[in-house]
Amino acid sequence: MTSSELETPPLDIARRLAENGDLDGAAAILRRLVADPEGPDRAQAAVGLAVVLEERGDVEAARAAARTALATGHPEYAAQAACHLAQGFEREGRSEQARAAWQAVLGVGTPAYLPHAHLALARLAETLGDAEKSLRDAMTAGDEQVAALAARELADLLLEHGEPGAAADVLLEALEAAPEEEVPGLRVRLGIAHLELACAEFAGTVEGGADAPTSALAIELLARTLPLRGRPEDADQVWTYGLEHADEAVAAEVRLRYQREP
């Protein structure tokens, strides 16, 4: 070993070996560092060992190394180790273990890792309530980009479950602090939420028994809006309902509206 190599920190040597394809050599150095319970580089070395062992195909040993790093409680490397474990479990479809690992990320509490952990927990949530909570947590975890992504996902989730008003509220809140490049996407979703709210108002007007001109207008607006939400069959049913309405005055108004150009 040359004098320059003797002066090079072991972690740097291990990194260089790994980059050059000598995974065994890198693992040997990292294992020595991990074996020293008082070593200042133990947490970082354990994360590096986890990565190297995984690249070598030794998944269980890699996870053992990651757990060693996690146990140190180091704000940076323990969080990295928990992310490493969580992502590995997700790739294998082991949702329960992945959730536990992402919860460990939250337990470490390092701010930089919290937003992505909340997003992941939302992705893995078993109930709507759990997903909503995790997405709302991601929105307030301090990362503007992640907050905007979480708002989009939460809005989509709420729209999917028939809550356009709540979705609109989420999007309006997100728009107040969203990065400029995220604003268009949020606005589009806000428009979608408003379309859903409009459909609900039109339907409520029809069901509420308004006068003939108002009922016919509501029927037309509902029938012409539904295709914008990918619901052409529902639009056809609305037209049929209006054209065959028991109140001939309503039916006549609807026929006039149906025959004209949109």
Secondary structure, DSSP 8 states (H G I E B T S, - for coil): --HHHHHS-HHHHHHHHHHTT-HHHHHHHHHHHHH-TT-TTHHHHHHHHHHHHHHTT-HHHHHHHHHHHHHHT-TTHHHHHHHHHHHHHHHTT-HHHHHHHHHHHHHH--GGGHHHHHHHHHHT-SSHHHHHHHHHHHHTSS-HHHHHHHHHHHHHHHHHTT-HHHHHHHHHHHHTT--GGGHHHHHHHHHHHHHHHHHHHHHHHHHTT--HHHHHHHHHHHHHHGGGGT-HHHHHHHHHHHHT-SSHHHHHHHHHHHHS--
